[in-house]
Amino acid sequence: MSHKRIGINNTKGGYLAPDLDFGSSRAVVAGDQVFLVGCTGLTLDGKGFVGKGDPGAQAETAMQNVRALLEEAGAKMEDICLINNYTTDRSHRQHVYPVIAKHLQGVYPASTGLVVNGLAEPYIDFEIDAWVIIPKDRTNGHQRFRMINAKGGFIMPTLDFGNARAIRANNHVFLQGQTGMTLDGRTFVGEGDPAKQAETAMLNVLELLADAGAGIEDVCKITTYLTDPSHQASICPVLARHFDKVHPVSKMVFLKGLARPEINFEIDVFAIIPEDKKRGHERHGFTHSNHPLDLNASLSKVVRAGNFVFIQGQNGLKLDGSGLTGPGDPSAQAEQAMQNVKALLEQAGARMEDICKLTTYVTRREHRASIYSVLGKHLQGVNPVSTGLIVNTLENPKLDFEIDVFAVIP
């Protein structure tokens, strides 16, 4: 049985990128998961935009869209496990978070807040990704651990917003983005020392995984966010030490900023508790990684956890490690990346048709048109949900494009 794809549309003739031929969905239901398009001030019919110059108004429209899509998918707001919020300026957070808090009152999601260089269009100031699991037991719902309120804490001390540090949803485990902040939310460790922040974050991760009945060996994917490429040298040894022999897939993103200027490092962790703990997950390709960083630890190119497939962020680097396709040519890099994606999916027993969500990272907005034309060719008839971000740089300064892909085998 194939996935249920809701609100299938094409950018061609729409409000965003009207000249581009790229098919997508507003929501995809795959087993117990609901994947949503990154929601902004764009109306769900794709014909208008609400709130130009007003991030709060954009957030209101986005949250209304989230609610409407979840209802259409047979889910509820309380099924939300993790939210990733993207703003183009840190000052916008004071306008968008009260809106989010209003719509998610009593939900207590885990959350990560990121400041990016840009979104799909210059007038978009806010976007939200919601990771949603439909509980097997609707009466009891998800298990939420260490529920606290932002009010009085380090990040946004005046905000009345409840969130959880960890959530177990069926066999999925979501963690709040971890930084140098202590788990009680009151103290920040390692100001001016990114490695110390990373160490604190990883100790938090270990503790939160244990809360949810998981372990480091259950981690499938990590996404790390840094504010300065020069911090890699001190942060990567910390990550390598903690993930030695785990072999997760990885994505590293360099952003304009994180929730506060003191924060230089943040990590999102996706874990799944396997039915057979001894067997664990299937991890492929960690002997010859095409990751451009030397982490001194093997990373997988693809991890299959049950029917969920996580893929290492793909770019113009060839899977055999022989180098970069298309230096200075974003569309050629996108072509190589999509060939990589197809090969990795097949290695895990999946197909392109199983792709549910993709997140694209570009270093310049003007590259989007040529890149999405390539994506549209490879994903014709698939109609995934998507989020597009503009970032400072990628792991290798020669890269102009990278893509994250999440797939579920029906």
Secondary structure, DSSP 8 states (H G I E B T S, - for coil): ---EEES-EESTTSSSSTT---EE-SEEEETTEEEE--B-SB-TTSS-B--TT-HHHHHHHHHHHHHHHHHHTT--GGGEEEEEEEESSGGGHHHHHHHHHHHTTTT--EEEEEE-SB-SSTT--EEEEEEEE--SSTTT--EEES-EESTTSSS-TT---EE-SEEEETTEEEE--B-SB-TTSS-B--TT-HHHHHHHHHHHHHHHHHHTT--GGGEEEEEEEES-GGGHHHHHHHHHHHTTTT--EEEEEE-SB-SSTT--EEEEEEEE--SSTTT--EEE-TTS---SS--SS---SEEEETTEEEE--B-SB-TTS--BS-TT-HHHHHHHHHHHHHHHHHHTT--GGGEEEEEEEESSGGGHHHHHHHHHHHTTTT--EEEEEE-SB-SSTT--EEEEEEEE--
